């Protein structure tokens, strides 16, 4: 006769393994980071702020984000506008760079 404790123990180990792997995957996705030229890992908001300072101020100031009649009214519109600016200025950003700038602008000015 089988010992009745084995099945619940196997189930508990299985559930624990699933929970641990889920938490691990969630942390990997939440903590995506960019690598700068010195190979140090930086947070997306910091990376977005640096990319913004290095490229966006060449064309405009922060007034474009704080004016009363701004036309960016959603996170999607903000993302599209950052892409338009990037493409129009031939800024050599990857998608991660663009996303980091959108995150930075949203946190600092828009708060969508």
Phi, psi and omega in degrees: 000136180289149174283130184292345184283338185295316182297309178299325179293317177297318179298315180298318178296319179298312180296319179298316179298319178297314181298316181296316180292325178294316179295319180298315179295319180297318179295322178298318181287322182289331187253033176301136182224155178265160177244127180269186187296337178267014178061026174261146183275132178232154181290152180303321181294320178294318178297318178297320179296317179295316179297320178298312181297322183284337187235317189287327181289351177291334184250330183204170178257184179292346181302330181295334181271336187253356181294153183291328183262031179295146185260357176278114186240002180206166178295326177294318178295322177297315179299316179296321180292319178297319178296317178300315179296316179300312181293320181291335181257002183054042178283130185277061180263146168276171178302323180296323178294315179298315179299321179295320178294318177300315178300316180298310181297321180295316181291320184280321188241315194269312180059053177283000000 
